[in-house]
Amino acid sequence: MAEKPVGRSELGRIVGGTPRAIEWQIVTATEHAPQVAAYLGADRLRLSAASLETLSVVAYRQPVTRAEVEAIRGVNCDQTIYTLASRRLIEERGRKEAPGRPILYGTTWEFLECFGLQSLDDLPRALSPEGQVLETVGGLPPPPAV
């Protein structure tokens, strides 16, 4: 049986919604992904070491404020937070109930797609300096002591 596209009416019937309410997502067949990525320039998504460090802190500690990220990294993160948000790898998740009501950040579904993850549970486990897997809570490692 040959595969064929599924129309809005069929999707609406399956999920119990109206055809107008159906959202679409275009995906690439796995075997064609390298060519499509090269054509779209997706293979050019490069992150600096600072951006990767900041993204890692957000991914493992979310929701997290900029100040909390800076306390872990020990440097100002204004520009890296801006860069990650503009690339839609992180997003605002609300405000912390603290003085000044700082913005809370978390990762996006684009982050998951970019790194080939199905969920945050697929993140690599964090290791202690001795190489031991740290205990996890809800699939994520505990925050490091600051």
N, C-alpha and C positions, 0 to 999 in steps of 0.2 A: 504494500500500500504506500503510495507516494505521499510525502508530507505536503501540506498546503497551508496557506495563511488562514488564520482564524479571524473572521470578521467581527465587527462590533456587536452585531445582533447575537451571534453565537456566544461571545464572551459575556454579554449582558445576561443571556439566558443561564449560563453556567454559574455566574456569581450572584444572580438574583438582582441585577441592577438594570437600569435603562441603557440603551446603546449610547446615549449622549453622555452618561456619567462615566463611561469606560475610559481609563487613561491608557496610553500606549507607551511602550518602551521599545526602541529599536536596539537589537543586539546583533552581534556578529557571530557567525559560525566559528567555532574554535579554530578550525583548520585555516581560516582566512584572516584571523586576528592580526598576525604580524604585518601583512600587506595593508590592511585597513589602518592599523596604527601608524605605519610609515606614511601613508597618504594623508592622514589627518594631522600628523605631527605629534601624535600622542607619545611617541617614543622619545620626544624631546623634553618630557616633563622631568626636569632634573631638580633635585632639592639639595641645597647646601647642607653641610654638616650641622650648622646651627638650626636650620629648618627641620631636619630630621630629628635632632635632639628635642626640639620644642614639640614637634608632632608626637614623638614617643611619650613625652610627659603628659600631653593632653589625652592621648589614647588610653594610657594606663590609669590616669588619675581622674578622668572626667566624671562629673562636671568640675572644672577647675578654673580659677581666676588667673589673670595675667600675673598678678603679684605672687601667687603660689607657684606658677611656672618659673618665675624669676628667682624665687627663693631656692628652688631645686637646682636650677642651672647656674645661678650665681652671676647672671648678666642680664642686662636690659633686653626684653623680648618684644618691644613694641613693633619693630619692623618685621620680625619673623611671624608674629601673630597676624599682622596685616597681610603679609604675603600668603600665608596658609589659608586665611579666610578668602582672599581674592581668588585663590586657586580652588576654592570650594572643598578643601580638605578638612577644615574645621568651621564651626558656626557657633553663633550665640545660642545659648541654651537657657537664658533667663538671667536673673540677678540673684546674687547671694544675699541672704538676710544678715548683713553686717554693715557697719558704718560705711557710708558712701555707696552702698548697694552695687558692688563691682560686678561686671559682666562675667558670667560663667560660660566657658567654652567646652565643646565636645566635638567629636569627629562626625563626619557626614557619611552618607552611603557612597559618595564619590571616593572617600578615603578607603572604604571597604573594597570597592571595585578596583581602585588603583593598585592596591596591595594584594588582590586576589583572595580576599577574605569573605566568608559567608556571614560572619558575625564577629563581635569583639571576643567571643570565646575562642576564636581561632588565632588570636594573638599569641606569639611565642611566650612561653613562661619566663619570668624573670629569674635570674640566678644570683645568688649571693656572691660576694667576692671569692668565697671558697669553692664556688661551682655548684652549690646545692640549690635545688629548685625551691623557691620561696613558697610558703603556704598561700593559697588563693582564697578569695572571698568572692562568690558570684562569678567565677571564671577569670577574675582579674587579680594580679598580685597586689599585696598590700602596699600602701604608699611608703616610700623610704622615710626614715626619720630625718627631720630638718631641725 
